[in-house]
Amino acid sequence: MPATSHTTRNTPRARRASGDWRGTVRFVLIVALLALGLRSFVVMPRSIPSESMLPRLLVGDYLLVAKWPYGWSRFSLPWAPPGPHGRLFGHAPERGDVVVFRAPPGDHEDYIKRLIGLPGDRVQMRHGVLWLNGRAVPKVRIADFSVAIAANTECSAIANVQLPYGVGADAEGHPACRFPRYRETLPNGVGYEVIDQGETPQDDTPVVTVPADHYFVMGDNRDMSADSRFAAKAGGGVGMVPAENIEGRAILTVFSVDGAARLRDPATWLPAIRPSRIGHGFR
């Protein structure tokens, strides 16, 4: 009996099965390492969970974030190991870049905001107008921003917003969220759109000077963004963002859904996709 059992374990079929198992494990490990390297050093996907970057980004948008433009830091890795500090092959971001970073003070959550102030810049808000280094950033009123009400549309409005803004209807009578929209143009010529519903406390701030190796960031939805206008606090503002906390620059919207899809109902998958939002860059 022992001889028979030994022979069975070493048949060509048994050896082949053992080799197949090892090959599968090796393949899975290689794929996992390639995916980790791609995500850490080349490009990573990110989804949008809030309306802080309206009108450029909606809840349900999916982005690609390039990791190479600014070099790499410990925050390039998913688990952000402690030290060393600083950046490898670091390059400075530009005003107007849409960046993903680990939000102070905890450095655990990823936030996405627009980079406004560079080290040494003096930044202030006066009556809803952005001032950089003693000069007002041009802010021009343009057509209202309107987005269809969907399952993942928060349509967050400030307390004193007046009709026709907030929850309403579009020209065809469909439920829509409508906000006043403006276009800002930074000193380097980068222009972008912002939402500004009305006077809020964060529309007037003291002058702050951005420290060395830090950046001042803001959300494009100026009334609904926890950003550098507020001190770093868990669940609140982020204060000045250290350079090493920046993970990458948003480069492309690759997918977008309105939140109506149900996992167990394939008929809802396709209608939930927003094709008009796919393929847009950030410059």
Sequence and secondary structure as in RCSB ss.txt:
>XXXX:A:sequence
MPATSHTTRNTPRARRASGDWRGTVRFVLIVALLALGLRSFVVMPRSIPSESMLPRLLVGDYLLVAKWPYGWSRF
SLPWAPPGPHGRLFGHAPERGDVVVFRAPPGDHEDYIKRLIGLPGDRVQMRHGVLWLNGRAVPKVRIADFSVAIA
ANTECSAIANVQLPYGVGADAEGHPACRFPRYRETLPNGVGYEVIDQGETPQDDTPVVTVPADHYFVMGDNRDMS
ADSRFAAKAGGGVGMVPAENIEGRAILTVFSVDGAARLRDPATWLPAIRPSRIGHGFR
>XXXX:A:secstr
 HHHHHHHHTSHHHHHHHHHHHHHHHHHHHHHHHHHHHHHHTEEEEE  SSTTTTT  TTEEEEEESSTT B GG
GSTT  S   S BT     TT EEEEE TTTT SEEEEEEEE TT EEEEETTEEEETTEE  EEEEEEEEEE  
TT      TT  TTSEEEE TTS EEEEEEEEEEE TTS EEEEE  S  GGGS   EE  TTEEEEE SBTTS 
 STTS B TTSB  SEEGGGEEEEEEEEEEEB S  BTTBGGGTGGGB GGGTT B  
